[in-house]
Amino acid sequence: MMMKLRAKSRSSMFGVRSSEFETPNRQLRTPNAQLRTDKRVARGAVQIEFALTIIIVMFVMFWMWELIMLTYTMNVMGDAAKEGVRTAIVRGAGTASGTCPTAAVTSRVQEFAAMSLHDTSAMTVNVTYPDGGTTPCSATNRVRVEVFYPYVPYIKLPLNYALHTSAEGRFIFNRS
C-alpha cells in the first residue's frame, strides 16, 4: 500500500496561514517584512517611554531644586535672626537716652539677608523684649528677633509659603 503525501504550501510550512501575510491591497508579505514592522513598532514604543521618563525625571528635579531653595532661604532667615540678636546684645542698653536698638537690629537683619541675594522688601522683622519691665534692654533681659519672609517659588504655583524664623538671646551686660 502506498501512501500519498500531500505537499504543504510554503505558507503552511511556517505555521502561518496565507491570509496573515496578505495586506489590505492583497500583496503577499514575507516573514522578514513582518519582523521589520515589529521593530518599528517597538522603536516607537521605546521613544514614547523615553519621553515620558524624561518628563517625570525633569519634574522630580525641579521639585528637588525648589525644596533645596526653600531650605536655603529658611536657613538664611534663621541666620539673619541670629545676627539680629547678636546686634541687640552688642548694642546693649541702646542709646544714651535708654531706647532699645530696635532700628539697628532691623536694618542689620535686612542687610544680612540681602548679602545672600534675597529680596528683603517683603521681609518683616519684629524685635521684642519678652522680659519687658521699665527697662527692657537692661542686663539679664532677653531679646527676641522674629523674621517673616514670603517665599516666592521659582516654579509658579498657586501656593505661596510664608517662612517664619526666630532667634532669642539674653543680654549679658549693660553698656552704659
C-alpha positions in Angstrom: 0.0 0.0 0.0 1.3 3.3 -1.0 0.5 6.4 0.9 0.1 9.6 -0.8 1.9 12.6 0.7 0.4 15.9 0.4 2.7 18.7 -0.4 2.4 21.5 2.0 2.2 25.0 0.7 5.0 27.3 1.6 2.9 29.4 4.0 1.7 26.5 5.9 5.3 25.2 6.4 6.0 28.2 8.6 2.8 27.6 10.6 1.2 30.7 9.4 -1.9 30.9 7.2 -1.5 32.7 4.0 -4.2 35.2 5.0 -1.8 36.5 7.7 0.7 37.6 5.0 -1.8 39.5 3.0 -2.1 43.2 3.3 -5.2 45.1 2.5 -4.2 45.6 -1.1 -3.6 41.8 -1.4 0.1 41.8 -1.7 2.0 38.8 -0.3 4.2 39.8 2.7 7.2 37.8 3.8 8.0 36.9 7.4 11.0 39.3 7.2 8.7 42.2 6.4 6.6 41.3 9.5 9.7 41.4 11.7 10.7 44.8 10.3 7.3 46.2 11.1 7.5 44.8 14.7 10.9 46.5 15.2 9.4 49.8 14.1 6.5 49.5 16.5 8.9 48.6 19.3 11.2 51.5 18.5 8.2 53.9 18.6 7.2 52.5 22.0 10.7 53.0 23.3 10.7 56.6 22.2 7.3 57.2 23.9 8.6 55.6 27.1 11.8 57.7 27.0 9.8 60.9 26.5 7.5 60.1 29.5 10.5 59.1 31.6 12.3 62.4 30.8 9.3 64.4 31.7 9.0 62.6 35.1 12.7 63.0 35.8 12.6 66.7 35.0 9.6 67.2 37.2 11.3 65.5 40.1 14.5 67.5 39.5 12.6 70.8 39.5 10.8 69.9 42.8 14.1 68.9 44.4 15.6 72.3 43.3 12.5 74.0 44.8 12.9 72.2 48.1 16.7 73.0 48.2 16.0 76.7 47.6 13.2 76.7 50.3 15.6 75.1 52.8 18.4 77.5 51.9 16.0 80.5 52.3 14.9 79.2 55.7 18.5 78.8 56.9 19.4 82.3 55.7 16.4 83.8 57.5 17.3 81.9 60.7 20.9 83.1 60.5 19.6 86.7 59.9 17.5 86.5 63.1 20.5 85.2 65.0 22.6 88.1 63.6 19.9 90.5 64.8 20.1 89.0 68.3 23.9 89.4 68.3 23.5 93.1 67.2 21.0 93.7 70.0 23.3 92.1 72.6 26.3 94.0 71.5 24.4 97.3 71.5 23.2 96.6 75.0 21.1 99.2 76.5 20.9 101.1 73.3 21.5 104.8 73.1 22.2 107.3 75.9 18.5 108.1 76.1 17.8 104.5 77.1 15.9 103.4 74.0 16.5 99.8 72.7 18.4 99.3 69.4 15.3 98.1 67.5 16.0 100.1 64.3 19.7 99.0 64.3 18.6 95.3 64.7 16.1 95.5 61.9 18.5 97.1 59.5 21.2 94.5 60.4 18.8 91.6 59.8 17.8 93.0 56.4 21.5 93.7 55.4 22.4 90.1 56.4 19.6 88.6 54.3 20.4 90.9 51.4 24.0 89.5 51.3 22.6 86.2 50.2 20.8 87.9 47.3 17.3 87.6 48.9 14.7 90.3 48.2 14.2 92.0 51.6 11.5 94.4 50.5 8.7 92.0 51.7 10.6 90.8 54.8 9.1 91.7 58.2 11.3 91.9 61.3 9.9 92.1 64.8 12.2 92.8 67.7 10.7 92.2 71.1 12.0 92.1 74.7 9.9 89.4 76.4 11.1 90.3 80.0 9.7 93.8 79.5 9.6 96.0 82.6 10.5 99.6 82.7 13.9 99.0 81.2 13.5 96.2 78.6 17.1 96.5 77.4 18.7 96.1 80.8 21.1 93.4 81.8 19.8 89.8 82.2 16.8 90.6 80.0 16.1 88.7 76.8 15.7 89.9 73.2 13.7 88.0 70.6 14.0 88.7 66.8 11.4 87.2 64.5 11.7 87.2 60.8 8.7 86.7 58.4 9.5 86.2 54.8 7.1 85.3 52.0 8.9 82.7 49.9 8.2 83.0 46.2 8.8 79.7 44.4 10.8 79.5 41.1 8.1 77.3 39.6 4.9 79.4 39.7 2.3 77.7 41.7 -0.9 78.9 43.4 0.7 78.1 46.8 3.0 80.6 48.4 4.8 79.8 51.6 5.4 82.3 54.4 8.6 81.4 56.3 8.8 82.3 60.0 12.0 82.1 61.9 13.1 83.5 65.2 16.1 83.7 67.5 16.3 84.6 71.1 19.2 85.7 73.3 19.9 87.2 76.7 21.7 90.4 77.4 24.9 89.6 79.4 26.0 93.1 80.3 24.5 96.6 80.2 26.6 99.0 78.2 26.4 102.5 79.8 
